[in-house]
Amino acid sequence: MKKLFLTLSAMCAFMLCQAQDILVKRNGDELQVKVQEITPLLVKYKRFDNLEGPMISVSKAEVFMIRYENGTKEVLNEAARSAANAPVYQPVQVPQEQQVLKLSGPRVGFTVLSERYADNIIEEFGRDINPFITQFGWQFETRIFTLDSGMSGLFEFVPLVGGLEQGKFLPSVSGLIGLRTAKGFEFGVGPNVSLGGAGLVMAIGTNFQSQGINFPVNLAVAPSKDGARFSLLFGFNARKY
């Protein structure tokens, strides 16, 4: 009878041992568990002595082997460990400060012609004009680069038509290369072509912002051998990348 009891006890202990999974960690620890799920990154299990307790998760990279209750073994290979430890890379987005920014919009204002410049147009083209003329046009602007300090490099192309209030058509085209500071102050220089011929134009200005809209104000002077023109232009634009 005693032998039968010992035999039954041994069988129960054997069955109890076989009813649990053994999780062997890479540091040598062995845990008696009931494996619930294995994901690409985690091994989820419950403690064998508390099967009604909470689910526990351990990184797959920390697990060396699982010995299941039926006697089979599963060794978590190095590839799985590498996948678990692999860094997650996020898509790289170029900051807006480093993108090409286009700021284009309408321009209105006025130009004051020097007396000699106005006389030259009258003499060459036979157009009697008032030295004070209005201007309408468009400014095409591209921001080429931006430094860490906030300084930006610019290229501007500005076609204008003046004299419409006098029934005259006085076109001009300017191309400027310049810089703009982080606070909005800007200056540029470049070629200019008008009825008075080709010359150089220099401009300074600033830029105000309100509710995502830019409001540039620019003062330009175009000197030439036949006199000079002084222009004050206003406008608005919105950012476009």
C-alpha positions as CSV (number, residue, x, y, z in Angstrom):
1,M,0.0,0.0,0.0
2,K,2.8,2.3,0.9
3,K,4.5,1.6,-2.4
4,L,1.3,2.3,-4.3
5,F,0.9,5.7,-2.5
6,L,4.5,6.6,-3.4
7,T,4.0,5.6,-7.0
8,L,0.8,7.7,-7.3
9,S,2.5,10.7,-5.7
10,A,5.4,10.4,-8.1
11,M,3.0,10.2,-11.1
12,C,1.1,13.3,-9.9
13,A,4.3,15.2,-9.4
14,F,5.4,14.2,-12.8
15,M,2.1,15.2,-14.4
16,L,2.2,18.5,-12.5
17,C,5.7,19.2,-13.7
18,Q,4.7,18.4,-17.3
19,A,1.7,20.7,-17.1
20,Q,3.9,23.8,-16.9
21,D,6.1,25.6,-19.3
22,I,9.7,26.5,-18.4
23,L,10.9,29.9,-19.7
24,V,14.7,30.1,-19.7
25,K,16.1,33.6,-19.8
26,R,19.4,34.5,-21.3
27,N,20.7,35.4,-17.9
28,G,20.1,31.8,-16.7
29,D,16.9,32.4,-14.8
30,E,14.2,29.7,-15.2
31,L,10.6,30.6,-14.7
32,Q,7.7,28.2,-14.3
33,V,5.0,29.8,-16.5
34,K,2.1,29.2,-18.8
35,V,3.0,30.8,-22.1
36,Q,0.0,32.6,-23.6
37,E,1.3,34.4,-26.7
38,I,4.6,35.0,-28.6
39,T,4.8,38.2,-30.7
40,P,7.7,39.5,-32.8
41,L,8.9,41.5,-29.8
42,L,7.4,40.0,-26.7
43,V,6.7,36.7,-24.9
44,K,3.5,36.9,-22.9
45,Y,2.8,34.5,-20.0
46,K,1.2,33.9,-16.7
47,R,2.9,32.6,-13.6
48,F,2.2,28.9,-13.2
49,D,1.4,29.4,-9.5
50,N,-1.1,32.1,-10.3
51,L,-2.8,31.2,-13.6
52,E,-5.7,33.5,-12.7
53,G,-3.3,36.4,-12.2
54,P,-2.3,39.2,-14.6
55,M,-0.6,38.7,-18.0
56,I,3.2,39.3,-17.9
57,S,5.2,40.4,-20.9
58,V,9.0,40.0,-21.3
59,S,11.1,41.2,-24.2
60,K,11.8,38.4,-26.7
61,A,15.4,39.5,-26.7
62,E,15.7,38.4,-23.0
63,V,14.4,34.9,-23.6
64,F,16.8,32.1,-24.6
65,M,14.5,29.1,-24.7
66,I,11.0,27.9,-23.9
67,R,10.4,24.3,-22.8
68,Y,6.7,23.5,-23.2
69,E,4.6,21.2,-21.0
70,N,4.6,18.5,-23.8
71,G,8.4,18.3,-23.7
72,T,9.1,20.3,-26.9
73,K,11.6,23.1,-26.9
74,E,11.7,26.4,-28.7
75,V,15.0,28.3,-28.9
76,L,14.6,31.9,-29.8
77,N,17.3,32.5,-32.3
78,E,19.6,35.4,-32.7
79,A,17.6,36.8,-35.6
80,A,14.6,37.2,-33.3
81,R,16.8,38.9,-30.8
82,S,18.2,41.3,-33.4
83,A,14.7,42.1,-34.6
84,A,13.6,42.9,-31.0
85,N,16.6,45.1,-30.5
86,A,16.5,46.8,-33.9
87,P,16.0,50.5,-33.6
88,V,12.8,51.9,-35.0
89,Y,13.5,54.5,-37.7
90,Q,11.1,57.3,-38.3
91,P,10.7,58.9,-41.7
92,V,13.0,61.9,-42.1
93,Q,11.3,65.1,-42.8
94,V,13.1,68.1,-44.0
95,P,12.4,71.1,-41.7
96,Q,10.5,73.9,-43.4
97,E,13.5,76.2,-42.7
98,Q,15.6,74.0,-45.1
99,Q,13.0,73.7,-47.8
100,V,12.8,76.0,-50.8
101,L,10.2,78.6,-50.0
102,K,8.4,80.7,-52.6
103,L,6.8,84.0,-51.6
104,S,5.0,85.6,-54.6
105,G,2.3,88.2,-54.7
106,P,1.0,91.5,-56.1
107,R,2.8,94.8,-55.7
108,V,1.4,98.3,-55.8
109,G,3.1,101.6,-55.1
110,F,4.5,104.7,-56.8
111,T,7.7,105.9,-58.4
112,V,9.1,109.4,-58.4
113,L,11.2,110.2,-61.5
114,S,14.1,112.7,-61.4
115,E,13.6,115.7,-63.6
116,R,16.4,114.6,-66.0
117,Y,14.9,111.1,-66.2
118,A,11.4,112.4,-67.1
119,D,12.9,114.8,-69.7
120,N,14.9,111.9,-71.3
121,I,11.7,109.8,-71.7
122,I,9.9,112.8,-73.2
123,E,12.7,113.5,-75.6
124,E,13.3,109.9,-76.6
125,F,9.7,108.6,-76.7
126,G,7.7,111.7,-77.1
127,R,5.7,111.0,-73.9
128,D,4.7,113.8,-71.7
129,I,4.6,112.4,-68.2
130,N,4.2,113.5,-64.7
131,P,7.3,112.6,-62.6
132,F,5.0,111.0,-60.0
133,I,3.6,107.7,-61.4
134,T,1.8,104.7,-59.9
135,Q,3.1,101.2,-60.2
136,F,1.3,97.8,-60.5
137,G,3.0,94.5,-60.8
138,W,3.9,91.2,-59.3
139,Q,6.9,90.1,-57.3
140,F,8.2,86.5,-57.7
141,E,10.4,85.5,-54.8
142,T,12.3,82.3,-54.0
143,R,14.1,81.7,-50.7
144,I,17.2,79.8,-51.7
145,F,18.7,79.0,-48.2
146,T,18.3,79.7,-44.5
147,L,21.2,79.8,-42.0
148,D,20.9,78.7,-38.4
149,S,20.9,82.4,-37.5
150,G,17.7,82.9,-39.5
151,M,19.4,84.8,-42.3
152,S,17.9,83.8,-45.7
153,G,19.2,84.1,-49.3
154,L,16.6,85.4,-51.8
155,F,16.1,85.8,-55.5
156,E,13.4,88.2,-56.7
157,F,11.9,88.9,-60.1
158,V,9.7,92.0,-60.2
159,P,7.9,93.1,-63.4
160,L,6.0,96.4,-63.1
161,V,3.8,98.7,-65.2
162,G,3.7,102.4,-64.4
163,G,1.9,105.5,-65.6
164,L,-1.6,103.9,-66.1
165,E,-3.2,106.8,-64.2
166,Q,-1.8,109.1,-66.9
167,G,-2.9,106.8,-69.7
168,K,0.8,105.8,-70.2
169,F,2.4,102.3,-70.4
170,L,5.8,102.4,-68.7
171,P,7.1,98.9,-68.1
172,S,10.1,97.9,-66.1
173,V,11.6,94.6,-65.0
174,S,14.0,94.0,-62.1
175,G,15.9,90.9,-60.9
176,L,17.4,91.1,-57.4
177,I,19.6,88.9,-55.3
178,G,19.5,89.7,-51.6
179,L,19.4,88.7,-48.0
180,R,16.7,88.8,-45.3
181,T,17.4,88.7,-41.6
182,A,15.4,86.7,-39.0
183,K,13.6,89.9,-38.0
184,G,12.4,90.6,-41.6
185,F,14.8,93.3,-42.7
186,E,15.9,92.7,-46.3
187,F,18.1,94.2,-49.0
188,G,19.1,93.3,-52.5
189,V,20.7,94.5,-55.7
190,G,20.4,93.5,-59.4
191,P,19.7,94.5,-62.9
192,N,16.8,96.7,-64.1
193,V,15.4,97.3,-67.6
194,S,12.9,100.1,-68.4
195,L,12.1,102.6,-71.1
196,G,15.1,104.6,-69.9
197,G,17.4,101.7,-70.7
198,A,19.3,99.1,-68.6
199,G,20.7,99.9,-65.2
200,L,21.1,98.8,-61.6
201,V,18.4,98.7,-58.9
202,M,19.0,98.6,-55.2
203,A,16.3,97.9,-52.6
204,I,15.8,97.7,-48.9
205,G,12.7,96.8,-47.0
206,T,11.0,94.9,-44.2
207,N,8.3,92.3,-43.9
208,F,5.4,92.2,-41.5
209,Q,3.4,89.1,-40.7
210,S,-0.2,88.7,-39.6
211,Q,-2.3,85.5,-39.4
212,G,0.1,83.7,-41.8
213,I,0.1,86.5,-44.4
214,N,3.3,88.4,-45.2
215,F,3.1,92.2,-45.9
216,P,6.4,93.4,-47.5
217,V,7.3,97.1,-47.8
218,N,10.2,98.0,-50.1
219,L,12.0,101.2,-51.0
220,A,14.1,101.0,-54.3
221,V,16.3,103.3,-56.2
222,A,17.4,102.8,-59.8
223,P,20.2,105.2,-60.7
224,S,21.3,105.7,-64.3
225,K,23.2,108.1,-66.5
226,D,19.9,109.7,-67.4
227,G,18.7,110.3,-63.8
228,A,17.2,108.2,-61.1
229,R,13.9,106.6,-60.1
230,F,12.7,106.2,-56.5
231,S,10.0,103.6,-55.8
232,L,8.0,102.6,-52.8
233,L,6.1,99.3,-53.1
234,F,3.7,97.5,-50.9
235,G,2.2,94.0,-51.3
236,F,1.2,90.7,-49.6
237,N,1.9,87.0,-50.1
238,A,1.5,83.6,-48.5
239,R,4.1,80.9,-47.9
240,K,4.4,78.2,-50.5
241,Y,6.9,75.3,-50.3
